[in-house]
């Protein structure tokens, strides 16, 4: 189906095309100078000391977990409400995810719930800045410090978001990002791991390249994989990153406008994406939480009939077949299960036009007010 308003539409142009063409003409298309350029620019963007590019955001998570020493027999406390990749990476490392329920206000992990899930086998805490809204990190970091645990920020949807005036990705041991086509900054496919610990950055850089020792071809001091980014992808990412502040401003303006136009529907819509006082989001999508699952289903039907593509609140991960097979129970995290059943999201692409926003608002109002459909 050709959507009138697709859920994500990357903004690519001649600058990206020229950057890729320049790489092709250079004769070097694998990991090279453009990857190093992107890493340096991304580190500046996040105000961190180092950034390590990878082939995907999932790869960045896997590399980060391995670099932190997470392995078989370990547990990593994380959120049940996310793209499934955040939990899959824990399984890929040989560890077991332990799901702590979310704060229904922010949809994110919270320290009180994480603390309930800590055991003697807990090796790390992995939080996700869902929809680009930062986790309330200070209590999580304090909890982790008391227990000697590293924290990983999965900021795949949150490039440019700020927590208490600081960019996410540099607030914990490691931050990870996705540069997939629907993200704030894209390289087509790609990921990034950020850190202020230079030794950890070096370890991650080695693990992404078969565990090879720096400057020593085919000398492998660590067990690693092939998670490298190409210069072709990095060329797109460098060009996109130069436009990131503009993308952020337009996404934030979209949310402010849509929120203002959807007031007065509290009987049907219980929550819209509003920042907490300590947060400045990088809004990945425009999400809506309905009072009941039935209202959500009605809105989804009407939006899709109008040509507006929708998505659920990602995955309730413990309910997915591979996790049910491992014995996980979605009922163990009731707040996550509840908001998952009542939420959906639509596009917040920076290129949303006035007519697109009119269609989203009019259809949501019709869904909330009980019009025909």
C-alpha positions in Angstrom: 0.0 0.0 0.0 1.2 3.5 -0.9 0.7 5.5 2.2 -0.2 9.2 2.0 1.6 9.7 5.3 4.1 6.9 5.8 5.2 6.3 9.3 8.8 7.3 8.5 10.3 9.1 5.5 14.0 10.0 5.5 15.0 13.3 4.1 17.7 12.6 1.6 18.9 14.8 -1.3 21.7 15.8 -3.6 24.2 16.4 -0.8 23.9 12.7 0.3 24.1 11.5 -3.3 27.2 13.6 -3.9 28.8 12.3 -0.7 28.3 8.7 -1.7 29.5 9.3 -5.2 32.7 10.9 -3.9 33.3 7.7 -1.9 32.7 5.5 -4.9 35.2 7.6 -6.9 37.8 7.4 -4.2 38.2 3.6 -4.7 37.8 2.9 -0.9 34.3 2.0 0.1 34.8 -0.1 3.2 35.5 1.2 6.7 37.9 4.1 6.3 38.2 7.9 6.4 34.5 8.7 6.1 33.8 6.4 9.0 36.4 8.2 11.1 34.8 11.5 10.1 31.4 10.3 11.2 32.7 9.0 14.5 34.4 12.3 15.3 31.3 14.3 14.3 29.0 12.1 16.3 31.2 12.3 19.4 31.0 16.1 19.1 27.2 16.0 18.6 26.8 13.9 21.8 29.6 15.8 23.7 31.5 12.6 24.4 35.2 11.6 24.0 34.7 8.7 21.6 32.2 7.2 19.2 32.6 3.8 17.5 30.6 3.2 14.3 29.0 -0.2 13.7 26.9 -1.8 10.9 23.6 -1.5 12.8 22.2 -0.2 16.1 21.7 -3.8 17.3 25.4 -4.4 16.5 26.3 -1.4 18.7 24.3 -2.9 21.6 26.0 -6.3 21.2 29.4 -4.8 20.9 28.8 -2.6 24.0 27.6 -5.6 26.1 30.6 -7.7 25.1 33.0 -4.9 25.8 31.5 -4.5 29.3 32.1 -8.2 29.9 28.5 -9.4 29.8 28.3 -13.1 29.0 26.7 -16.5 29.8 25.2 -16.7 33.2 24.7 -13.0 33.6 21.5 -11.0 33.8 20.8 -7.6 32.3 17.9 -5.6 33.7 16.1 -3.8 30.9 12.7 -2.6 29.6 9.9 -4.8 28.2 8.6 -2.0 26.0 10.9 -1.4 23.2 12.1 -2.5 19.8 12.9 -6.2 20.3 16.5 -5.5 19.3 17.3 -4.1 22.8 16.6 -7.4 24.5 17.9 -9.6 21.6 21.4 -8.1 22.0 21.4 -9.4 25.6 20.6 -12.9 24.4 23.2 -12.6 21.6 25.8 -11.9 24.4 24.7 -15.2 26.1 23.1 -13.4 29.0 19.4 -13.2 30.0 17.3 -10.1 30.0 15.3 -9.4 33.1 12.3 -7.1 32.4 11.5 -4.3 34.9 8.2 -2.6 34.5 8.0 0.9 33.0 6.8 4.3 34.4 3.5 4.7 32.6 4.0 8.4 32.5 7.2 8.4 30.4 6.9 4.8 29.0 10.5 4.4 30.2 12.4 2.3 32.8 12.5 3.7 36.3 14.9 3.1 39.2 12.3 1.7 41.6 11.2 -1.0 39.2 14.8 -1.8 38.2 15.8 -2.2 41.8 13.2 -4.9 42.3 14.8 -7.0 39.6 18.4 -6.9 40.7 20.0 -10.2 41.8 23.4 -11.6 42.4 23.6 -12.4 38.7 22.9 -8.9 37.5 25.8 -7.7 35.4 24.4 -4.5 33.8 21.4 -2.2 33.4 20.2 -1.3 29.9 17.7 1.5 29.6 15.9 2.7 26.5 15.0 6.4 25.8 11.7 5.3 24.1 10.3 7.7 21.5 13.3 10.0 22.1 12.2 11.0 25.6 15.1 10.5 28.1 14.9 8.1 31.0 15.1 9.8 34.4 18.7 8.7 34.6 20.1 10.2 37.9 18.2 7.7 40.1 19.2 4.8 37.8 22.8 5.8 37.8 22.8 6.2 41.6 21.2 2.7 42.0 23.8 1.3 39.6 26.6 3.0 41.4 25.5 1.4 44.7 25.7 -2.0 43.1 28.7 -1.5 41.0 26.8 -2.0 37.7 27.4 -0.3 34.4 24.5 1.4 32.6 23.9 1.3 28.9 21.7 4.0 27.3 19.9 2.7 24.2 19.4 6.0 22.5 18.5 4.6 19.1 15.4 6.8 18.9 16.9 9.7 20.9 19.8 11.3 19.0 20.0 14.9 20.2 17.7 14.5 23.2 18.8 16.1 26.5 18.6 15.1 30.1 19.1 17.9 32.6 20.9 20.0 29.9 23.2 17.2 28.6 22.9 15.2 25.5 22.0 11.5 25.9 24.6 9.0 24.9 27.3 10.4 27.2 25.6 10.0 30.6 26.3 6.4 31.4 29.1 3.9 30.6 28.0 3.5 27.0 25.3 5.0 24.8 24.2 3.3 21.6 22.4 4.7 18.6 20.7 3.4 15.4 21.2 5.2 12.1 18.5 3.3 10.4 16.4 5.0 7.8 13.6 6.1 10.2 15.9 7.7 12.7 16.7 11.4 13.3 20.1 11.0 11.5 20.4 8.1 9.1 23.2 6.4 7.2 20.7 4.0 5.6 21.8 1.3 8.0 24.3 1.8 10.8 24.9 2.2 14.5 27.1 4.1 16.9 28.4 3.4 20.4 29.5 6.4 22.4 31.5 6.6 25.6 33.7 8.9 27.7 36.0 5.9 28.6 38.8 5.7 26.0 39.8 2.2 26.9 36.2 1.0 26.5 36.0 2.7 23.1 39.2 0.9 22.0 37.7 -2.4 23.2 34.5 -1.8 21.3 36.4 -0.8 18.2 38.4 -4.1 18.4 35.3 -6.2 19.0 33.5 -4.8 15.9 36.5 -5.9 13.8 36.9 -9.6 14.8 38.7 -8.6 18.0 41.7 -7.5 16.0 44.4 -5.6 17.8 44.8 -2.0 16.6 47.3 -1.7 13.8 48.0 -5.4 13.8 46.3 -7.1 10.9 45.1 -10.7 11.7 46.3 -10.5 15.3 43.2 -11.0 17.4 43.3 -10.4 21.2 39.5 -10.5 21.7 36.6 -12.5 20.4 34.8 -10.2 18.1 32.6 -10.2 15.0 32.3 -8.2 11.7 30.2 -5.2 12.7 32.0 -2.6 10.7 30.3 0.3 8.9 31.2 1.1 5.3 32.4 4.5 4.1 29.4 4.5 1.7 27.0 4.5 4.7 29.2 6.9 6.7 29.2 9.4 3.9 25.4 9.6 4.1 25.6 9.8 7.9 28.1 12.7 7.9 25.9 14.7 5.6 22.8 14.0 7.6 24.5 14.9 10.9 25.2 18.3 9.6 21.5 18.8 9.3 20.6 17.3 12.7 19.7 20.5 14.5 17.3 21.5 11.7 15.7 18.0 11.9 15.4 18.3 15.6 13.7 21.7 15.5 11.2 20.5 12.9 10.3 17.4 14.8 9.8 19.3 18.0 7.7 21.9 16.2 5.5 19.1 14.8 4.8 17.7 18.2 4.0 21.1 19.7 1.5 21.8 16.9 -0.2 18.4 17.0 -0.4 18.5 20.8 -2.0 22.0 20.7 -4.5 20.8 18.0 -5.5 17.7 19.9 -6.6 19.3 23.2 -10.1 18.7 24.6 -10.1 15.0 23.9 -9.3 13.7 27.3 -12.3 11.4 27.4 -10.6 9.3 24.7 -6.9 10.3 24.6 -5.2 10.1 28.0 -1.7 11.1 27.0 0.3 12.8 24.3 4.1 13.2 24.1 4.9 15.9 26.6 8.4 16.4 28.0 9.1 16.1 31.7 10.7 19.2 33.3 14.2 17.6 33.2 13.9 16.4 29.6 14.1 17.7 26.1 13.1 15.1 23.7 14.2 14.3 20.3 10.8 13.1 19.1 11.2 10.0 17.1 7.5 9.6 16.3 4.1 11.1 17.3 2.5 8.8 19.8 -1.0 8.7 21.3 -2.2 6.8 24.3 -5.9 6.0 24.3 -8.2 5.3 27.2 -9.1 1.8 26.0 -7.7 -0.7 23.6 -11.0 -0.5 21.7 -10.4 3.3 21.1 -6.9 2.5 19.9 -8.1 -0.1 17.5 -10.7 2.3 16.1 -8.2 5.1 15.6 -5.8 2.7 13.9 -8.6 1.6 11.5 -9.6 5.2 10.7 -6.0 6.4 10.3 -5.1 3.6 8.0 -8.2 4.0 5.9 -7.3 7.7 5.5 -3.8 6.8 4.3 -1.9 7.4 7.5 0.4 4.6 8.4 0.4 3.6 12.0 2.5 1.4 14.3 2.0 -0.1 17.8 4.2 0.9 20.7 6.9 -1.4 19.3 6.9 -4.8 21.0 5.8 -5.9 24.4 8.9 -8.0 24.2 8.0 -10.8 26.8 4.9 -11.5 24.7 6.9 -12.2 21.5 7.2 -15.9 20.5 11.0 -16.3 21.1 10.6 -14.9 24.6 7.5 -16.9 25.5 9.5 -19.9 24.5 12.1 -18.9 27.0 9.5 -18.7 29.8 8.9 -15.0 29.9 5.5 -13.8 31.1 4.1 -10.4 29.8 1.8 -10.3 32.8 4.9 -9.8 35.0 5.2 -6.2 33.7 1.5 -4.9 33.9 2.2 -1.2 33.3 4.1 -2.0 30.0 1.3 -4.4 29.0 -1.3 -1.8 29.6 0.2 1.0 27.6 1.2 -1.3 24.8 -2.5 -2.3 24.4 -3.6 1.3 24.3 -0.9 3.1 22.3 0.0 3.7 18.7 2.2 6.1 16.8 2.2 7.9 13.4 4.9 9.8 11.5 6.9 12.7 13.0 9.2 13.0 10.0 10.7 16.5 9.7 9.1 16.8 6.2 5.5 16.5 7.4 3.5 19.0 5.4 0.5 21.0 6.7 -1.9 18.7 4.9 -0.4 15.7 6.5 -0.9 17.2 9.9 -4.4 18.2 9.1 -5.2 14.6 8.1 -3.7 13.2 11.3 -5.5 15.7 13.5 -8.9 15.4 11.8 -8.8 11.6 11.8 -7.7 11.3 15.4 -10.5 13.8 16.4 -13.0 11.7 14.5 -11.8 8.5 16.2 -12.0 10.2 19.6 -15.4 11.8 19.2 -17.1 8.7 17.7 -17.7 9.8 14.1 -18.5 7.4 11.4 -15.9 4.8 10.6 
